[in-house]
Amino acid sequence: AGRTWTDVQCSRIMELFMRALGWGRHGDDLQKKDQYYGNMSETWAFRHFTPSVLDREYYHVEGLAAQLSQGLYELFYSQDEPTLGILWVDKYKGLEELPAWKSQKFEYSVLSLTLIVKTLQEAGIKTVDLFEIGAGFGSMPRMISEAKAQLLKETQPLYVRNYAVFDVQSVIDVQTWYLNKTAPSTIRLSDWNQESHLCNQNTTALCWAAVESPESRKAQQLWAVDTYETLPYANLNAPLNVDFVDVTKRDMFAQFFARAHVEDDSVARVLVAVNSWHEFAMEDYMWYYNAFIATPRPYGLGVDYLLYWSERRWRGVHVKHDLLLKGGPRLKVEVLYEDCSSPITCIRLFKFIRS
């Protein structure tokens, strides 16, 4: 019958269990977080996206990335991968007869980022905002933040301006812990579910003020507002802004982000969904479809590209794929890249053209 999260309420209950387990173990104490999240290969609540040194059943994708662009492949693949949360990896790396170990999440991120950046460069795009549905550990924002300064020096420069992660809060807790440990100087984290967040206080007046103009947004540090053409030289090494948005805050984020970037017609938007979005119940799936695909700017988030990894064994995956291809009266869809050579996974890059 295939896999599926068929019931939204069951998914919500699962999330409550995951949050209760996490906060019950660490209570937001940093030392206890290190202990709890440090062995995620053995923690049931996170095993579904935790890489393991014993799991080598996935097909290697570095060859695909190198075929797309040798230079971009080397830029991303040359990065070191943190081993936080991966049990036994220190033993694996100690075996000299084995190659340097790279996890599944790392190799998938290399291919994804190579494909995205190559596509944007070929289109002549110089500034981009990225959105990701289900980010696992947070490997892609970490890797793009490390490559951010180098991408600005490319023959075809690209300025990665903002990055937003949409996930459940229990996993956002993992991502913020992981990125605070691995990328403290290259990423500026913003968790929309924290009480101290500008847009999550008793009054949203400050947030509305920050949305009203680029000067206000810059002063409040809500988002980066420059484009490549206006980027000050002093900001070339500035940290990447990464927002973490859980289910309860996604409507607020979508509204504020859309209103704050009405004037950004020259800035591309890319949605990334690597083995995540296709798993959702249709009710949740349609929220992201409506917010990112069906609703154009300035009323919605209106992305220009979608990188979409999906597994054939999930129930309803073909219906969701057909929905993406269908387009609409003023929405044309092109498939720029497709690789379904794996017996399980298909990788597709869609382009959306609105009139």
N, C-alpha and C positions, 0 to 999 in steps of 0.2 A: 504493500500500500504506500510505501514511502514514508519519509520522515516529515514531521511538521510540528510547529507550535500552534495547535488548532484553536486554542482558547486564550484570549487575551487575559482573562481573569486568572487562569492558571499560571500564566507567565508572571503576572503581578505577584501572586502568592509565592512563586519561586524566588522572585527578587526579594521579598520580605525575609524569607529564610536566609538568603545569602547575606543580606545586610545584618541580620541578627547574629549570624555566625561570626562575621567579621568584627563588628563592634563589640560583641561579647568576648572575643578573644583579645582584641587590642585596645578597645576603648579610646581610640585616637591618640594613643601614646606611641611616640616614634620608635622607641626601642622594642615595644611589643609588636608594632607593625613589621619591623625587620624580622622578627621571629616568625610571625604568622605568614607573611607574604614570601618569606625567604625560601619556603619549600613547597611552592605552589604545584609542583609536579605530583605531590602527594595529597593535595587538598581537593576534596571532591567538588567543591563549589566552583573551582576554577580550572579543572582538568580539561575542559572542553576547548580551551584556547591556549593551554600551556604547552610549550614545546618540550619534547623529551629526547634525550640522547638515544633512546631505544626505538624511537619512531622514525624510520627512514623509508616509509612506504610511499611517500609523496614523490612525484616526479620532479626532477631538478629543473629549475627554470632559469638558471644563470645563462645557459646557452641561448635562450630566447631573448634575454635582455641584451646580450652582446651582439646578437644579430640586428637588433633595433638600432643601437648606438654603442660602439665600443667605448667611446669617451665617457658617456654618461654612465654606462655600466661600471666602468672602473672607478668613477667618482663615488658611486654609492657602495659598490662591493668592497672597496678598499677600507671602508670604515670598520672600526672594531665593534663587536657586538657585546654589550654587557651580558653577563651570565646570571643576573639576579633572578631568583625564582626557578632556576633550572637545576634540578637535582642531578648530582653525579657528573656534571659537565667538567668539573675540575679533574676528575679521574680520567675522563675521556681525553682531555687535552694533554694529559700526561703521557699518553701512549704515542710514542714517536712514530710508530709505523702507520698511524692513521693521519689523514689530512686534517688541517685546521677545521674545527667544527663550526658550521654555520647552521642556525636553526631554520625551521620551516618558515617561521614568521619573518625572519631576516631575508631569506631568498625571495619570498613573495613580495616583500616591500621593495627590494631592488628592482624586480621586474615592473611592479606597479609604477614606481617613481620614474624609471627610465622611460616607460611608455607615455606617461603624462607629460613629462618635461619635453621629450622629443616632439610630441604632437603640438604643444604650445609654441615651441621654438619655430617649427615649420610653418605655423599659422601667423608668425610675426607678432605674437602676443608677448608683452613685456611685464605685465603685472597680473597676478592671479590671487584669488581667495579660494582656499580649499576647505571642503566639508567632508567628514568621514562618518559613516554609519557603522558603529561597532568597531572599535579600534584595538581590541585585544590588549596587549601591554601598553600600547602607545608607540610602537616602533616607527611608524611612518612619520609622525610629527617630530620624533627625536632625530631621525635620519635627515629629514628635510631641513631641520634647524641647523644641523651640523654642516650641511652643504649650502646653506643659504648665501653666505658671503661668496663662495666660489661660483655659484650660479650667476651672480651679478657680474662676474668677470669673464663669462663665456663670450665667444664671438657673437652669439645671439643671446644677450643677457635676459634673465628672467628674475623678477622680484616677487618672491613668495611673501605676501603681505600679511594675511591672517589665516588661521587654521581653526576649525571648529570640529569638535568631536561630539557626536550624539550617541549616548549609551545609557545603560541603566546605572544607578548611582553606586551599586556595589562594585561594579567594574571600574567606574570613574575613580573610586577610592584606590583601586589598584594602580590605575594609570597615573594619578597624581603622585602616589608614593614612588612609582617606578621612575617617572620623569624628574621628580625632585632629587632623586638619587643619581640619575645618569646624565641629566642635561640641565643642571641648575643655572648655568650661565648663558645658555643658548635659547631657553624657553621662558616666557613669562606666563605662568599658569593663571587661569581665571575660572573658578568653579562656580557656576551660576546657582548652585544649591546652597552655597555658604551664606550665612546670615549677613556677613560683612560685605557681600557683593553689592556694588553700586545699584544694580537693578533689582535687588532682592530685599530691600528694606521696607519699613512700614509705609513709606511714601516713595513713589517712583519719580518724584519731581526732579531729582538729580539726574536720573537716567534719561528722562525726557529732555532735559537741558543738554545733556551730552550728545543726544541724538540730533539735536536741532541744527548744528553746524559743524564743519570740520574743525574749527578752532576749539569748540567746546569738547568734541570727542577727543581731540589731542590733549587738551588740558586734563581731562578726566581719565586719560589712558584707557578708554574703553576698547578702542580698536586702533590699529595703524591706519592712517588716512592718506599717506603719500602714495603716489604712483612712481613708476620707474623714472619718468621724466622730471618729477619734482622731488625725488628722493635726495635729501641733503647728504653730502659726502660723510658727515659725522655719523649718519645712521646706517652705514653699510654693514656694520657688525652688531647692530641692535638685536636683542633677543626676538624670537618669533612669538607673536601673540597666539596663544592657544586657549580657546574657550572649551569648557566641558559642560555639556548641556544634557540633563537627564529628562525623562519623560514629562515630569511636572513643570519644567521650565521651557520646553521647546516652543510653545506658542509665543511666549514672551520674547524669546531670543529671535524667532523668525520675524516678528513684527518690528522689533527695534532694529535689527540688522537691515531689513529691507528699507525702512524709513531713513536709516543713517547713510545709505549708499545709493540714493536715488540718482546722484550725478555721476556715478561711476560706470558709464557706458563702455569705456575703453578697457575696463578691468574684467578679465575672464573669471568665471566661476566653474569649479570642477567638483563634482560629487564622487566620492570613492566609497565603494561597498565591496569589500573582499570577504566572500563567504559569510555574509551577514544578513543583508537586507532580504534576500530571497527566502530566508528561513522564517520570516515574520508571519503571524496571522494576517489575514487580508485587511482587517481593520487597521492595524498598525502600518502595514505596507502602504495603504492608501494615504495615510497622513503624509508620509515622506514623498509619495508620488505627487500629491497635490501641492505640497509646499515647494518642492524643488523642480518638478517637471511641468505640471499643468499650469501653475500660476506664474505668469511672466513678471519681470521687473516693471514698474517699481512696486507692484502690489505683493509680490512674493519673492522667494529667493532665486527663482529662475536661472538654473545652471545652464552653462553652454555645453558641458561635457559630462559624461558619466562613465566611470570605470567600474565594471560590473562583473564580479566573479560569482558563479553560481554552481551548485552541485546538482546533477541530474536526479539524484535519489530523493530529493525533497519533494513532497507532494505539492502540486500546484505550481511548480517552478516554470512550466511551459506557459501557463496562463499569464503569469507575471511578466515573462519575457515578451509574450505577444502584446501585452499592454504597453510596454516600453516602445515596441516597434510601431505601434498603431499611429502614434502622433495625434494630430487633431486638425481642425479647420485652419488654424494659423500656426501649426507646429509641424515642421518637417523633421524626420529622423534619419540620420545616416549612421551606418555601422562602419567605423573607420578601421577597426581591428577586431579579429575574431580568431581564437585558437581553442579548439575543442579536441585536441589530440589526446588529452588525458581521458581515460575511461570514466572519470568521475567529474572533473571540473571543466567548465567553459569560462574563458576570459573574453570579455567584449568591451570595446570602447565605443560609446555612442556619442554622436554630435547632434545637438538640438538647434534648429534654425527657426527663428520666430519672425513672423511678418506682421 
